[in-house]
């Protein structure tokens, strides 16, 4: 027994104490933006207002200073000259610099030069991208804390950075803050921002960026609820020299109204509402949203054609189409009171028959039906045949219409002679 006990190995000491020391060594240093700020401001003081020198200094400093950790402080300094307190004021006891956006000249050229500083910095240190977007969102919420001149500079800079893709249009969400909207700050800021954005690109590029973040239909929210009308928006931005933005919003509103009209029309048709009620509703919507008769007739045509499951056999679909369209011809006739509306409908029928191959042979039968039902009249049909038709399926459709057009030109018989053309 004694021998066995003597052969036992002595117990090893535990490593708990050493592990504790390792954790302590790895402990993160205290968050201290003040020291970081002092380093940046000192460097900016040395570079002065030469923005190329500023860009070089920022590029080199990223290797020594913790940009990832102090991104907010860095951007506060570059925009406002020092760390911002909540609300957008500069803390009195903080060091500050005049090498910043807010202390610069209030003109587009200067802001373009500052935009280059941000571009270079973010291209060099990609991880700053998210921090910069967060910073701009914060600055927009602080707008009331800045002077009018500071707001103008920030607006111009933001517009340029949106144009060159450094910023995403989603940052504009901050402008919908209730207090900013109520006091007119959002709308005034938007004027300067869109002017510089459109100056760098054009309204089409702006529209694409807004659409990507579902903001193309929200611009009227820059105004309080009681002023959210196309008329008010259009007047405000046109007077500010942004007619193209006014027209864009008017067009967007019109597209929205047209989509809503089509949706409601299809619901009314599927319920089987009386035509007189549908016609009354459509006329009210036309007046309210300034929608033309030509636009309405294309919406009605699309709605009528989408309410049916069409037969896939060419020989049966024409018969089905004639029966269906005969039923809806009074509705279409109510919105073909002008020659241009009739021609618009003819072009829509041609396009539909070309795009849906089973309808290729039905074109002439539909046109004759609508002529008999007084949806279409002689003059627009002749104009379509002569020179107003589309290129789509042109030879096929002109050939189909040849005899009927000759009849229109020459015949003196009444409409009872038309039956032969429907066969």
C-alpha positions as CSV (number, residue, x, y, z in Angstrom):
1,X,0.0,0.0,0.0
2,X,2.9,2.3,0.9
3,X,4.6,1.6,-2.4
4,X,1.4,2.4,-4.3
5,X,1.0,5.8,-2.6
6,X,4.6,6.7,-3.3
7,X,4.2,6.1,-7.0
8,X,1.3,8.5,-7.4
9,X,2.2,11.7,-9.4
10,X,2.0,15.0,-7.6
11,X,-1.0,17.1,-8.6
12,X,-0.3,19.9,-11.1
13,X,-1.1,23.5,-10.2
14,X,-4.2,25.0,-11.8
15,X,-3.9,27.7,-14.5
16,X,-6.8,29.8,-13.2
17,X,-4.6,32.7,-12.1
18,X,-2.8,32.8,-15.4
19,X,-6.1,32.9,-17.4
20,X,-7.2,35.8,-15.3
21,X,-4.1,37.8,-16.2
22,X,-4.6,37.1,-19.9
23,X,-8.1,38.5,-19.7
24,X,-6.8,41.6,-18.1
25,X,-4.1,42.1,-20.7
26,X,-6.7,41.8,-23.5
27,X,-9.1,44.2,-21.9
28,X,-10.1,47.0,-24.3
29,X,-8.8,50.5,-23.7
30,X,-11.2,53.0,-22.4
31,X,-13.4,54.8,-25.0
32,X,-11.9,58.3,-25.2
33,X,-13.0,60.4,-28.2
34,X,-11.4,63.5,-26.7
35,X,-7.9,62.3,-27.3
36,X,-8.8,61.2,-30.8
37,X,-10.4,64.6,-31.5
38,X,-7.3,66.4,-30.4
39,X,-5.1,64.4,-32.8
40,X,-7.4,65.1,-35.7
41,X,-7.8,68.8,-35.0
42,X,-4.1,69.2,-34.5
43,X,-3.5,67.6,-37.9
44,X,-6.2,69.7,-39.6
45,X,-4.7,72.9,-38.1
46,X,-1.4,72.0,-39.7
47,X,-2.8,71.2,-43.1
48,X,-4.9,74.4,-43.2
49,X,-7.7,74.8,-45.7
50,X,-5.8,73.0,-48.5
51,X,-8.3,70.2,-49.0
52,X,-5.9,68.0,-50.9
53,X,-3.5,68.2,-48.0
54,X,-6.5,67.4,-45.7
55,X,-7.3,64.3,-47.7
56,X,-3.7,63.1,-47.6
57,X,-3.5,63.7,-43.8
58,X,-6.8,61.7,-43.3
59,X,-5.5,58.9,-45.5
60,X,-2.2,58.6,-43.5
61,X,-3.9,59.0,-40.1
62,X,-6.1,56.0,-40.6
63,X,-3.1,53.8,-40.2
64,X,-2.3,55.2,-36.7
65,X,-5.7,56.3,-35.4
66,X,-8.8,54.1,-34.7
67,X,-11.2,55.3,-37.3
68,X,-13.4,52.3,-36.9
69,X,-14.0,53.1,-33.2
70,X,-14.2,56.9,-33.5
71,X,-16.0,57.3,-36.8
72,X,-18.7,59.5,-35.4
73,X,-16.1,61.9,-33.8
74,X,-14.2,62.0,-37.1
75,X,-17.2,62.9,-39.2
76,X,-18.5,65.4,-36.5
77,X,-15.1,67.2,-36.8
78,X,-15.0,67.2,-40.6
79,X,-18.6,68.6,-40.9
80,X,-19.0,70.8,-37.8
81,X,-15.4,71.4,-36.6
82,X,-15.7,69.5,-33.3
83,X,-17.7,66.9,-31.4
84,X,-21.5,67.6,-31.5
85,X,-23.6,67.5,-28.4
86,X,-27.2,66.2,-28.7
87,X,-29.3,68.6,-30.7
88,X,-26.4,69.7,-32.9
89,X,-24.5,72.2,-30.8
90,X,-20.7,72.3,-30.4
91,X,-19.7,71.7,-26.8
92,X,-18.1,74.9,-25.4
93,X,-15.3,73.2,-23.6
94,X,-14.2,71.3,-26.7
95,X,-11.3,72.1,-29.1
96,X,-12.6,73.0,-32.6
97,X,-11.2,73.6,-36.0
98,X,-12.2,75.9,-38.9
99,X,-11.1,73.2,-41.4
100,X,-14.7,71.8,-41.8
101,X,-17.8,72.1,-43.9
102,X,-19.6,74.5,-41.6
103,X,-16.7,77.0,-41.6
104,X,-16.2,76.8,-45.4
105,X,-17.6,79.1,-48.1
106,X,-21.2,78.6,-49.0
107,X,-20.9,77.7,-52.7
108,X,-21.2,74.6,-54.8
109,X,-17.5,74.5,-55.9
110,X,-16.3,74.4,-52.2
111,X,-18.8,71.7,-51.4
112,X,-17.7,69.7,-54.4
113,X,-14.1,69.9,-53.1
114,X,-15.3,68.7,-49.6
115,X,-17.2,65.9,-51.2
116,X,-13.9,64.7,-52.7
117,X,-12.4,64.6,-49.2
118,X,-15.2,62.3,-48.0
119,X,-15.1,60.2,-51.2
120,X,-11.3,59.6,-50.9
121,X,-11.6,58.8,-47.2
122,X,-14.4,56.3,-47.6
123,X,-12.9,54.6,-50.7
124,X,-9.6,54.2,-48.7
125,X,-11.4,52.9,-45.5
126,X,-14.5,51.0,-46.8
127,X,-15.6,50.2,-43.2
128,X,-16.4,53.9,-42.7
129,X,-19.3,53.7,-45.2
130,X,-21.9,52.7,-42.7
131,X,-20.7,55.1,-40.0
132,X,-20.8,57.9,-42.5
133,X,-24.5,57.1,-43.5
134,X,-25.4,57.0,-39.8
135,X,-23.6,60.4,-39.3
136,X,-25.6,62.1,-42.1
137,X,-28.9,60.7,-40.8
138,X,-28.0,62.1,-37.4
139,X,-27.0,65.5,-38.8
140,X,-30.3,65.7,-40.7
141,X,-32.1,65.2,-37.4
142,X,-30.0,68.0,-35.9
143,X,-30.8,70.5,-38.6
144,X,-32.7,72.9,-36.3
145,X,-29.5,73.2,-34.2
146,X,-27.6,74.6,-37.2
147,X,-27.6,78.1,-38.7
148,X,-29.3,78.6,-42.1
149,X,-25.9,78.9,-43.8
150,X,-24.7,75.6,-42.2
151,X,-27.9,73.9,-43.3
152,X,-27.3,75.1,-46.9
153,X,-23.8,73.8,-47.0
154,X,-24.8,70.5,-45.6
155,X,-27.7,70.3,-48.1
156,X,-25.4,71.0,-51.0
157,X,-22.8,68.5,-49.8
158,X,-25.4,65.8,-49.2
159,X,-26.8,66.3,-52.8
160,X,-23.4,65.9,-54.3
161,X,-22.7,62.7,-52.2
162,X,-26.0,61.3,-53.2
163,X,-25.2,62.0,-56.9
164,X,-21.8,60.2,-56.8
165,X,-23.1,57.2,-54.9
166,X,-21.2,57.8,-51.6
167,X,-24.6,58.1,-49.8
168,X,-27.7,56.1,-50.3
169,X,-31.1,57.9,-50.7
170,X,-32.5,56.1,-47.7
171,X,-30.7,58.8,-45.5
172,X,-33.6,61.1,-46.6
173,X,-35.9,59.3,-44.2
174,X,-34.5,61.6,-41.5
175,X,-36.1,64.6,-43.2
176,X,-39.5,63.2,-42.5
177,X,-39.0,64.0,-38.8
178,X,-42.3,65.6,-37.6
179,X,-40.6,68.7,-36.0
180,X,-38.5,69.4,-39.0
181,X,-41.4,69.1,-41.4
182,X,-43.7,71.2,-39.2
183,X,-41.3,74.1,-39.1
184,X,-40.5,74.1,-42.8
185,X,-36.9,73.0,-42.3
186,X,-37.2,69.8,-44.3
187,X,-38.7,71.5,-47.4
188,X,-36.1,74.3,-47.4
189,X,-33.3,71.8,-46.9
190,X,-34.7,69.6,-49.7
191,X,-34.6,72.5,-52.2
192,X,-30.8,73.0,-51.8
193,X,-30.2,69.3,-51.7
194,X,-32.1,68.5,-54.9
195,X,-30.6,71.5,-56.7
196,X,-27.0,70.2,-56.1
197,X,-28.1,66.6,-56.8
198,X,-29.7,67.4,-60.1
199,X,-26.8,69.7,-61.0
200,X,-24.4,66.8,-60.7
201,X,-26.7,64.3,-62.5
202,X,-30.2,64.9,-63.8
203,X,-33.8,64.3,-62.7
204,X,-33.8,60.8,-64.3
205,X,-30.8,59.6,-62.2
206,X,-32.5,61.2,-59.1
207,X,-35.7,59.3,-59.8
208,X,-33.8,56.0,-60.1
209,X,-32.1,56.5,-56.8
210,X,-35.4,57.4,-55.1
211,X,-37.2,54.4,-56.6
212,X,-34.6,52.0,-55.3
213,X,-35.4,52.9,-51.7
214,X,-39.2,53.3,-52.3
215,X,-39.1,57.1,-51.8
216,X,-40.3,58.1,-55.2
217,X,-43.9,58.5,-53.8
218,X,-43.0,60.1,-50.5
219,X,-41.7,63.5,-51.4
220,X,-44.9,65.3,-50.5
221,X,-44.3,64.2,-46.9
222,X,-41.7,67.0,-46.8
223,X,-44.7,69.2,-46.0
224,X,-47.3,69.0,-43.1
225,X,-50.4,66.9,-43.8
226,X,-52.6,69.9,-44.6
227,X,-50.1,70.9,-47.4
228,X,-49.5,67.5,-48.9
229,X,-51.0,68.3,-52.3
230,X,-49.5,68.2,-55.8
231,X,-50.4,71.8,-56.3
232,X,-48.6,73.0,-53.1
233,X,-45.5,70.9,-53.9
234,X,-45.4,72.0,-57.5
235,X,-45.8,75.7,-56.6
236,X,-43.1,75.6,-53.8
237,X,-40.4,73.8,-55.8
238,X,-41.2,75.5,-59.1
239,X,-40.8,78.9,-57.4
240,X,-37.5,77.6,-55.9
241,X,-36.2,76.8,-59.4
242,X,-36.9,73.1,-59.4
243,X,-39.5,72.7,-62.1
244,X,-38.2,69.3,-63.1
245,X,-38.8,68.0,-59.6
246,X,-42.3,69.4,-59.5
247,X,-43.1,67.7,-62.8
248,X,-41.6,64.5,-61.6
249,X,-43.8,64.4,-58.5
250,X,-46.9,65.4,-60.5
251,X,-46.1,62.5,-62.9
252,X,-45.6,60.1,-60.0
253,X,-48.9,61.2,-58.4
254,X,-50.6,60.6,-61.8
255,X,-49.1,57.1,-62.1
256,X,-50.3,56.3,-58.6
257,X,-53.8,57.6,-59.4
258,X,-53.9,55.6,-62.6
259,X,-52.9,52.4,-60.8
260,X,-55.6,53.0,-58.2
261,X,-58.2,53.6,-60.9
262,X,-57.3,50.4,-62.7
263,X,-57.5,48.4,-59.5
264,X,-60.9,49.8,-58.5
265,X,-62.2,49.4,-62.1
266,X,-61.4,45.7,-62.1
267,X,-63.1,45.2,-58.7
268,X,-66.2,47.0,-60.0
269,X,-66.3,44.8,-63.1
270,X,-65.8,41.6,-61.1
271,X,-68.7,42.6,-58.9
272,X,-70.8,43.3,-61.9
273,X,-71.6,47.0,-61.0
274,X,-73.9,48.8,-63.4
275,X,-72.1,50.7,-66.2
276,X,-73.7,54.0,-65.2
277,X,-72.1,53.8,-61.8
278,X,-68.7,52.8,-63.2
279,X,-68.8,55.7,-65.7
280,X,-69.7,58.1,-63.0
281,X,-66.8,56.9,-60.8
282,X,-64.3,57.1,-63.6
283,X,-65.4,60.6,-64.6
284,X,-65.0,61.8,-61.0
285,X,-61.5,60.3,-60.9
286,X,-60.5,61.9,-64.2
287,X,-61.5,65.3,-62.9
288,X,-59.9,64.8,-59.4
289,X,-56.6,63.6,-60.7
290,X,-56.4,65.4,-64.1
291,X,-56.4,62.1,-66.1
292,X,-57.0,62.5,-69.8
293,X,-59.6,60.5,-71.8
294,X,-56.9,58.8,-73.8
295,X,-55.3,57.5,-70.6
296,X,-58.7,56.4,-69.3
297,X,-59.6,54.4,-72.4
298,X,-56.4,52.4,-72.2
299,X,-57.0,51.7,-68.6
300,X,-60.6,50.5,-69.4
301,X,-59.3,48.3,-72.3
302,X,-56.7,46.7,-70.0
303,X,-59.2,46.1,-67.2
304,X,-61.8,44.6,-69.6
305,X,-59.2,42.3,-71.2
306,X,-57.9,41.1,-67.8
307,X,-61.3,40.0,-66.4
308,X,-61.4,36.9,-68.6
309,X,-59.5,33.6,-68.9
310,X,-58.9,33.5,-72.6
311,X,-59.2,30.4,-74.7
312,X,-55.8,29.1,-75.9
313,X,-57.3,28.0,-79.3
314,X,-57.1,30.7,-82.0
315,X,-60.3,29.6,-83.7
316,X,-62.3,29.9,-80.4
317,X,-60.7,33.0,-78.9
318,X,-62.1,35.4,-81.6
319,X,-65.7,34.3,-80.8
320,X,-65.0,34.6,-77.1
321,X,-63.5,38.1,-77.5
322,X,-66.4,39.4,-79.6
323,X,-69.0,38.2,-77.1
324,X,-67.0,39.7,-74.2
325,X,-66.2,43.0,-75.8
326,X,-69.8,43.5,-77.1
327,X,-70.9,43.4,-73.4
328,X,-68.4,46.1,-72.5
329,X,-68.7,48.3,-75.6
330,X,-71.1,50.9,-73.9
331,X,-68.4,51.4,-71.2
332,X,-65.7,52.0,-73.8
333,X,-68.0,54.2,-75.9
334,X,-68.4,56.6,-72.9
335,X,-64.7,57.4,-73.1
336,X,-64.1,57.6,-76.8
337,X,-65.7,61.0,-77.3
338,X,-62.6,62.4,-79.1
339,X,-60.9,61.2,-82.2
340,X,-57.6,61.0,-80.4
341,X,-59.1,58.7,-77.8
342,X,-60.4,56.4,-80.6
343,X,-57.0,56.3,-82.2
344,X,-55.4,55.5,-78.8
345,X,-57.8,52.6,-78.3
346,X,-57.1,51.3,-81.9
347,X,-53.3,51.3,-81.1
348,X,-54.0,49.5,-77.8
349,X,-56.0,46.8,-79.6
350,X,-53.3,46.4,-82.2
351,X,-50.6,46.1,-79.5
352,X,-52.7,43.6,-77.6
353,X,-53.4,41.4,-80.6
354,X,-49.7,41.4,-81.5
355,X,-48.5,40.6,-78.0
356,X,-51.1,37.8,-77.5
357,X,-50.5,35.5,-80.5
358,X,-54.0,33.8,-80.3
359,X,-55.6,37.2,-81.0
360,X,-53.6,37.9,-84.3
361,X,-56.6,36.9,-86.5
362,X,-59.2,38.7,-84.2
363,X,-58.0,42.3,-84.8
364,X,-60.3,43.1,-87.7
365,X,-63.3,41.5,-86.0
366,X,-62.8,43.6,-82.8
367,X,-62.5,46.8,-84.8
368,X,-65.6,46.1,-86.8
369,X,-67.5,45.3,-83.7
370,X,-66.5,48.6,-82.1
371,X,-67.4,50.4,-85.3
372,X,-70.9,48.9,-85.1
373,X,-71.2,49.7,-81.4
374,X,-70.1,53.3,-82.0
375,X,-67.0,53.0,-79.9
376,X,-64.9,53.7,-83.0
377,X,-65.8,56.0,-86.0
378,X,-64.7,56.1,-89.6
379,X,-62.1,58.9,-89.5
380,X,-59.8,57.5,-86.8
381,X,-59.9,54.0,-88.4
382,X,-58.9,55.5,-91.8
383,X,-56.2,57.5,-90.1
384,X,-54.9,54.4,-88.3
385,X,-54.8,52.5,-91.7
386,X,-53.1,55.3,-93.6
387,X,-50.2,56.3,-91.3
388,X,-51.0,56.1,-87.5
389,X,-50.6,52.4,-87.0
390,X,-47.8,50.7,-85.0
391,X,-45.0,48.7,-86.6
392,X,-46.1,45.6,-84.5
393,X,-47.8,43.1,-86.8
394,X,-48.3,45.9,-89.4
395,X,-48.5,43.8,-92.5
396,X,-50.9,41.2,-91.0
397,X,-53.3,43.8,-89.5
398,X,-53.3,46.1,-92.6
399,X,-54.1,43.1,-94.8
400,X,-57.0,42.1,-92.4
401,X,-58.4,45.6,-92.6
402,X,-58.0,46.2,-96.3
403,X,-61.6,45.2,-97.4
404,X,-63.2,46.9,-94.5
405,X,-61.3,50.2,-95.1
406,X,-62.3,50.0,-98.8
407,X,-65.9,49.6,-97.7
408,X,-65.5,52.6,-95.4
409,X,-64.2,54.8,-98.2
410,X,-66.7,53.7,-100.8
411,X,-69.8,52.2,-99.4
412,X,-73.0,54.1,-99.1
413,X,-75.0,51.2,-97.6
414,X,-76.0,51.3,-94.0
415,X,-74.5,49.5,-91.1
416,X,-76.6,46.4,-91.7
417,X,-74.1,45.6,-94.5
418,X,-71.3,45.2,-91.9
419,X,-72.3,41.7,-90.8
420,X,-70.2,40.2,-93.6
421,X,-67.0,41.8,-92.1
422,X,-67.6,40.2,-88.7
423,X,-67.6,36.7,-90.0
